[in-house]
Amino acid sequence: IALTLLLGASWQAVKVPYRLLMNGGEKTQEVTVSTYEQVIFLKNAVGTLDQDQLLFGLSTIPGRLAQLEYFGHTIDMIPRNIPHQDGRLWGEAFSHILTPRIFFPDKAAVSDSVRTNEFTGISVAGADEGASIGLGYIAESFVDFGPFFMFLPIFFTGIFWGLSYRLIIYSSRRAPVIGIAFASVCIILGAMLIEKSNVKIIGGTVIFLLVWVPVLRFFSARVWRFLCGNNLSSRAPLN
């Protein structure tokens, strides 16, 4: 635990200058330096941290983990100043994946900060400053449906992840170890990040399934045989 806290505090203390190095000070989300330069910078920056910098980094960790600040501002704003959106945000999440950019080149880019600015009443850094700061799908559910019905989309999101997990496992049923690895990544990239927008959660998971389910269906057993020979004794039947 102590090592985890130390690493987290170190990252929180150096991430701002590190990101400025990455984008050359232009506040964009483009990498302008080599991996070697990044590693050297991190080594030097972490190695010179003093006690005050570490304490500052440590003090910011609870806020990053809880993701409550913007949700709190949202509760203050809605419905007192802005009405509930009656499903608009979740509707945008599904319309986004149903309008692929290859067929709709004018589709607007996703910026979590736009929603955060709209529904919190505060101003956060956006794409023009190299940042994307989200409310998170839980707060977005509150914006859409209020304090009680917000749990319906959250519940169905859990069902969606469960079905996605099962689909990946089933697709690699002849090599279940590989399927479990991919399914775990799918869930970790979505479910554990409560600060993620519903647009990115739904879109990212669907793209993950579209790409990897066919690959696992046709190649997982071949990869397993390549790694372990013809020994598929670890295969377990699915109920």
Secondary structure, 3 states (H helix, E strand, C coil): CHHHHHHHHHHHHHHHHHHHHHCCCCCCCCCCCCHHHHHHHHHHHHHCCCHHHHHHHHHHHHHHHHCCHHHHHHHHHCCCCCCCCCCHHHHHHHHHHCCCCCCCCCCCCCCHHHHHHHHHCCCCCCHHHCCCCCCCHHHHHHHHHHHHHCHHHHHHHHHHHHHHHHHHHHHCCCCHHHHHHHHHHHHHHHCCCCCCCHHHHHHHHHHHHHHHHHHHHHHHHHHHHHHHCCCCCCCCCCC
